[in-house]
Amino acid sequence: LEAEKNGALQLAKVFVERYGTYSTDNNYQNIKEVETFVSRSLWSKISAPITAKTTDQSFVGMTTKVISMNLTSWSDNKAVVELKATRTEEKNGIVSTRYENATIDMVKVGSVWLVDKLLWN
């Protein structure tokens, strides 16, 4: 059970760091990299920008690093993970860093844990 809980925590961390780290130069690579980590319903929401046409060409980059995480809810097929992260953004040559909290809802599909919801707060 502890190994399964730790696996769910690690999945939440990897998801937040990969999904939350991006730049306008990477062609949505951050979204493509997390496809196997997420439920079908979350994938349909987060993958929408991949096919959207954007006209804004100014550079924006974001780096997300998880600094703490806590499993706040656990059952056989659902879990909730609370994470704290630093997010460093570069936009128009200006770099700023902020702390953000994220809540990840996870579901177990078969024997695999998947991220089902992400809420930045």
C-alpha positions as a Markdown table, in Angstrom:
| # | Residue | x | y | z |
|---|---|---|---|---|
| 1 | Leu | 0.0 | 0.0 | 0.0 |
| 2 | Glu | 2.8 | 2.4 | 0.9 |
| 3 | Ala | 4.5 | 1.8 | -2.5 |
| 4 | Glu | 1.2 | 2.4 | -4.3 |
| 5 | Lys | 0.7 | 5.7 | -2.4 |
| 6 | Asn | 4.3 | 6.8 | -3.1 |
| 7 | Gly | 3.7 | 5.9 | -6.8 |
| 8 | Ala | 0.6 | 8.1 | -6.9 |
| 9 | Leu | 2.5 | 11.0 | -5.3 |
| 10 | Gln | 5.4 | 10.7 | -7.8 |
| 11 | Leu | 3.0 | 10.6 | -10.7 |
| 12 | Ala | 1.3 | 13.8 | -9.4 |
| 13 | Lys | 4.7 | 15.5 | -9.0 |
| 14 | Val | 6.0 | 14.5 | -12.5 |
| 15 | Phe | 2.7 | 15.6 | -14.1 |
| 16 | Val | 2.7 | 19.0 | -12.5 |
| 17 | Glu | 6.3 | 19.7 | -13.3 |
| 18 | Arg | 6.0 | 18.5 | -17.0 |
| 19 | Tyr | 2.6 | 20.0 | -17.7 |
| 20 | Gly | 3.5 | 23.3 | -15.8 |
| 21 | Thr | 6.8 | 23.7 | -17.6 |
| 22 | Tyr | 6.5 | 25.1 | -21.2 |
| 23 | Ser | 7.5 | 27.7 | -23.6 |
| 24 | Thr | 5.9 | 29.2 | -26.7 |
| 25 | Asp | 8.8 | 27.6 | -28.7 |
| 26 | Asn | 8.1 | 24.0 | -27.7 |
| 27 | Asn | 5.0 | 23.4 | -29.8 |
| 28 | Tyr | 2.9 | 22.0 | -26.8 |
| 29 | Gln | 5.5 | 19.4 | -26.0 |
| 30 | Asn | 4.6 | 19.7 | -22.3 |
| 31 | Ile | 1.0 | 18.6 | -23.1 |
| 32 | Lys | 2.1 | 15.8 | -25.4 |
| 33 | Glu | 4.5 | 14.4 | -22.8 |
| 34 | Val | 1.7 | 13.9 | -20.2 |
| 35 | Glu | -0.9 | 12.1 | -22.4 |
| 36 | Thr | -0.2 | 8.7 | -20.8 |
| 37 | Phe | -0.5 | 10.2 | -17.3 |
| 38 | Val | -4.0 | 11.6 | -17.6 |
| 39 | Ser | -7.6 | 10.3 | -17.9 |
| 40 | Arg | -9.5 | 10.6 | -21.2 |
| 41 | Ser | -11.7 | 13.4 | -19.9 |
| 42 | Leu | -8.7 | 15.5 | -18.7 |
| 43 | Trp | -6.9 | 14.7 | -22.0 |
| 44 | Ser | -9.8 | 16.1 | -24.0 |
| 45 | Lys | -9.5 | 19.4 | -22.0 |
| 46 | Ile | -5.8 | 19.9 | -21.9 |
| 47 | Ser | -5.1 | 18.8 | -25.5 |
| 48 | Ala | -7.5 | 21.4 | -27.1 |
| 49 | Pro | -4.7 | 24.0 | -27.5 |
| 50 | Ile | -2.6 | 21.7 | -29.7 |
| 51 | Thr | -5.0 | 22.1 | -32.6 |
| 52 | Ala | -5.9 | 25.7 | -31.9 |
| 53 | Lys | -4.3 | 28.4 | -34.0 |
| 54 | Thr | -2.5 | 31.1 | -32.1 |
| 55 | Thr | -1.4 | 34.4 | -33.5 |
| 56 | Asp | 0.6 | 35.7 | -30.5 |
| 57 | Gln | 4.3 | 35.2 | -31.3 |
| 58 | Ser | 5.9 | 36.8 | -28.2 |
| 59 | Phe | 8.0 | 34.4 | -26.2 |
| 60 | Val | 6.6 | 33.1 | -22.9 |
| 61 | Gly | 8.4 | 30.4 | -20.9 |
| 62 | Met | 7.4 | 28.8 | -17.6 |
| 63 | Thr | 9.4 | 26.5 | -15.4 |
| 64 | Thr | 7.5 | 24.6 | -12.6 |
| 65 | Lys | 9.3 | 22.8 | -9.7 |
| 66 | Val | 7.4 | 21.0 | -7.0 |
| 67 | Ile | 8.8 | 21.8 | -3.5 |
| 68 | Ser | 6.4 | 19.7 | -1.4 |
| 69 | Met | 3.5 | 17.3 | -1.8 |
| 70 | Asn | 1.0 | 15.7 | 0.5 |
| 71 | Leu | -1.5 | 12.9 | -0.1 |
| 72 | Thr | -4.7 | 14.4 | 1.4 |
| 73 | Ser | -7.2 | 11.7 | 0.4 |
| 74 | Trp | -6.9 | 8.0 | -0.5 |
| 75 | Ser | -9.3 | 5.2 | -1.4 |
| 76 | Asp | -9.1 | 2.1 | -3.6 |
| 77 | Asn | -9.7 | 4.1 | -6.8 |
| 78 | Lys | -9.4 | 7.8 | -6.0 |
| 79 | Ala | -6.7 | 10.0 | -4.5 |
| 80 | Val | -6.1 | 13.7 | -4.0 |
| 81 | Val | -2.6 | 15.2 | -3.8 |
| 82 | Glu | -1.9 | 18.8 | -2.7 |
| 83 | Leu | 1.4 | 20.2 | -4.1 |
| 84 | Lys | 3.3 | 23.4 | -3.6 |
| 85 | Ala | 5.5 | 24.6 | -6.5 |
| 86 | Thr | 7.7 | 27.5 | -7.6 |
| 87 | Arg | 6.8 | 28.8 | -11.0 |
| 88 | Thr | 9.3 | 31.0 | -12.8 |
| 89 | Glu | 8.0 | 32.8 | -15.8 |
| 90 | Glu | 9.9 | 34.7 | -18.5 |
| 91 | Lys | 7.7 | 37.0 | -20.6 |
| 92 | Asn | 8.9 | 39.9 | -22.7 |
| 93 | Gly | 12.4 | 39.6 | -21.2 |
| 94 | Ile | 11.1 | 39.9 | -17.6 |
| 95 | Val | 11.6 | 37.0 | -15.2 |
| 96 | Ser | 9.3 | 36.6 | -12.2 |
| 97 | Thr | 8.9 | 33.8 | -9.7 |
| 98 | Arg | 5.9 | 32.9 | -7.7 |
| 99 | Tyr | 4.7 | 30.2 | -5.4 |
| 100 | Glu | 1.5 | 28.3 | -6.4 |
| 101 | Asn | -0.5 | 25.5 | -4.9 |
| 102 | Ala | -2.0 | 22.7 | -7.1 |
| 103 | Thr | -4.6 | 20.1 | -6.3 |
| 104 | Ile | -4.5 | 16.9 | -8.3 |
| 105 | Asp | -7.5 | 14.5 | -8.4 |
| 106 | Met | -6.4 | 11.0 | -9.4 |
| 107 | Val | -8.4 | 8.0 | -10.4 |
| 108 | Lys | -7.4 | 4.4 | -10.7 |
| 109 | Val | -8.3 | 2.8 | -14.1 |
| 110 | Gly | -7.6 | -0.9 | -13.9 |
| 111 | Ser | -4.3 | -1.1 | -12.1 |
| 112 | Val | -3.0 | 2.3 | -13.3 |
| 113 | Trp | -3.3 | 5.7 | -11.5 |
| 114 | Leu | -4.2 | 8.6 | -13.8 |
| 115 | Val | -4.5 | 12.4 | -13.2 |
| 116 | Asp | -8.1 | 13.3 | -13.6 |
| 117 | Lys | -8.1 | 17.0 | -12.6 |
| 118 | Leu | -5.7 | 19.8 | -12.0 |
| 119 | Leu | -6.6 | 22.9 | -10.1 |
| 120 | Trp | -4.1 | 25.7 | -9.6 |
| 121 | Asn | -5.0 | 27.8 | -6.6 |
